[in-house]
Amino acid sequence: MSKALQETVALLPAEPCCPSLTERELTVQEAELTAAMFKALGDPVRLRLFSKVASHPDSEACVCDISDVGVSQPTISHHLKKLKEAGLLTSERRGTWVYYRVAPSVVAAMGQMLTLK
């Protein structure tokens, strides 16, 4: 994802990024943003990590709680970085651990986009 698109993702309010696919055609920016999100989730390890964070109490998890996905720690860090770059996760360092949280309303927004009206 380009730096400009990353900055746009960071500024988005906690509401759907894009309309339902049946509502109207997506703009170029909406399509790029949505494609980046779905591309990030297109990897099985990333999808599992995202699921672990999303299903964890308070939709927040320490990296130490989600690292059992069958790959090395550097690979986990790489995948978590990709999820953050796509705007799907946010993170906060607390002492030596990093805590990940699902970005506000992202799951509902992606679901709404795929809803047929």
N, C-alpha and C positions, 0 to 999 in steps of 0.2 A: 504494500500500500504506500502511496506517495506521502511525503511529509505533509503536504497541504491537505490531503484527505485525512490523515491522522489528526491534524489540528481540527478539522471539521468534526470528526467523530468526538473529540474531547469536548467540543463546545455544544454538542447536541443536547437538548433538554431530555428529560426522562419521559419520552413519549415516542410513539412509533416513528421510525425513520422514514417509512415509505407507505404509500397507500396499498390497499389490497390490489393484487395483480389484476382483478376484474374491474376495479374502479376506473383506472386510466393507465395509460402508458407511463412507464418510469422515465424520469429524466436521466441524463447521462450520469450525473452525480449520484442519484438514488441507486441506479444500477451498479455503479462502481462500489458504493458502500455496501449494498446488499450482497454482491458477488464476493467481496472480501470476507464478509461474515460467514457465508455458506462455504467458501473455500476453506476457511480456517476450521470449520466443523467437518469438512470432508475427510479428514484424517482420523482413523479409528482411535489413536492414542489421544488426540486433542479432544475428540468427542467424549471419550471416557473422563478425561480430566475436567472438562466443562461440566459434565454430568455429576461428577463427584463434588465439585464446588456448589453447583446449583442445588443438589439434594442434601447438602450438609446443613446442620442447624443454622439458622439465620442466613442461609445462602452465603456463608463465608467459611473458608477453610485455610488452615495453616498448611504450607507446602509439606510439612512433615506428616500431615494426615491424608494426603492424596497421592503420595509417591509410589504406591504399590500398583503400578500399571504395567509392570514387566519390562521397563526400559531403565537405562541408567539415569542418575541424577542430572548430568549435563543435558541429556535428551529431554528430560522433563522440563528443565528450565527453558530450553529452546522452544518447546511446544507451548508452554505458558506465555512466553514472550509473543509468539504468533497470535495467541488468543487475545492478548492485550492490544497488540497492534491492530487487530480487526475490530476493536471496540467492544469485545464480548466480556472481558474481565477488567477489573481494576485491582490494584494491589497497594498494600501498605506494609512497610517494614516496621516490625515491633521487636526491638532488641536484635537477636540473631535470626529471627524467623520472618518470613514474608507471608502475609495473609492475603488470600485472593477472594474476591467477591464478584458475583455476576453483576455486570453493569446495569444500572437502573432500567427496569422495564424491557430489557432486551429480549427476553424469552417471549413475553406477551406481544411485543412489537413484531417479532419474526412470525409468531403464530398468526397474528392478525393479518399480516401481509399475505399469508398463504390461504386465508379464509375466502371461500367463494361467497359472493354476496348475491 
